[in-house]
Amino acid sequence: MSIPAPFVSKPMDIEKDWIDYNGHLNMAFYNVLFDRCSDEAFEAMGMGLDYVKQRRLTIYTAEVHVCYVQELHLDHKVQVSFQLIDHDEKRLRAYQEIRHVDGWLAATSETLSLHVDMSGPKVAPFPADVMAKVEAMRAAHSVLPMPERAGRSIGIKRK
């Protein structure tokens, strides 16, 4: 099976209830779009809903850094990308972009996720079969350049 680099979600619509009093997509729902794409990518790595139900293992988000680049509105349709930029035996570091279907960038997200045994809950190593899929996605994504927006921090520059 060929692994797309980066992984790209199916097209998604902006929902009416997500529009805030400023007339654009509320900041919280950018994260919903990122999360829906992540769910698709996790499914591709063997960590979907069946994984949670049958093996009682899952992914928790530990840290997220979102950059809002351009407003999204109700009539917009988007796709979200997922690039696995690093991993170890218990963690995933991913970079994502929300792009309007016309190609322009709306937002970016960098995420650190933890693999969790729900019986604790506690952070736990990936099982060998899942780790093989994580490594395969990372290998496929290793041909991509490190995203320019990855590794950013928040601060106020002083003169």
C-alpha positions, -999 to 999 in steps of 0.1 A, spaced: 0 0 0 13 34 -10 14 60 18 7 96 6 32 122 15 17 142 32 -14 124 41 -44 145 29 -80 143 43 -111 140 23 -126 175 15 -146 190 44 -173 216 46 -174 244 72 -206 239 93 -231 267 100 -228 263 138 -190 269 136 -194 305 124 -189 330 152 -203 365 157 -174 379 136 -188 360 106 -159 336 102 -149 302 114 -145 303 152 -109 294 163 -120 262 181 -133 247 149 -100 249 132 -89 223 157 -120 202 149 -108 202 112 -72 193 123 -86 166 146 -108 150 119 -77 147 96 -56 133 124 -83 107 130 -80 97 93 -42 95 95 -43 75 128 -67 51 111 -42 47 83 -16 38 110 -39 12 126 -51 34 154 -87 40 146 -120 34 165 -116 -4 163 -81 -1 179 -96 18 208 -125 -6 213 -106 -38 208 -72 -31 223 -81 -2 247 -52 18 233 -56 53 219 -39 87 211 -41 117 235 -30 152 225 -3 166 248 5 199 231 -8 219 201 5 251 184 -20 266 159 -13 295 136 -43 312 120 -33 325 86 -64 334 67 -101 334 76 -125 306 66 -162 312 60 -193 291 57 -192 286 20 -156 274 20 -145 238 15 -111 226 28 -87 198 29 -63 191 58 -28 176 55 -9 155 81 28 152 80 44 129 106 77 147 113 90 127 142 81 98 165 95 76 192 81 45 210 53 64 227 49 98 209 41 113 176 50 148 164 29 160 134 25 191 113 -8 199 96 -22 225 72 -57 235 65 -60 246 29 -90 259 10 -97 236 -19 -84 264 -42 -50 259 -25 -45 289 -2 -33 283 34 -59 290 62 -41 276 92 -13 254 105 -10 231 135 19 213 151 10 186 176 27 163 201 5 132 207 9 104 233 1 67 228 -21 58 258 -31 25 274 -66 34 286 -65 9 315 -44 34 334 -47 57 316 -10 58 311 14 65 283 25 33 267 47 20 238 31 13 205 25 -24 198 49 -38 172 23 -40 145 13 -4 149 49 8 153 56 -8 119 28 14 104 40 45 122 75 39 109 62 33 74 43 67 74 74 84 89 96 69 62 71 81 35 70 116 50 108 118 55 111 128 18 92 160 26 111 191 38 107 202 74 78 226 73 89 262 77 62 268 103 72 238 124 89 244 157 76 279 161 72 295 195 51 323 208 67 355 219 66 393 215 97 406 198 112 436 215 133 463 197 
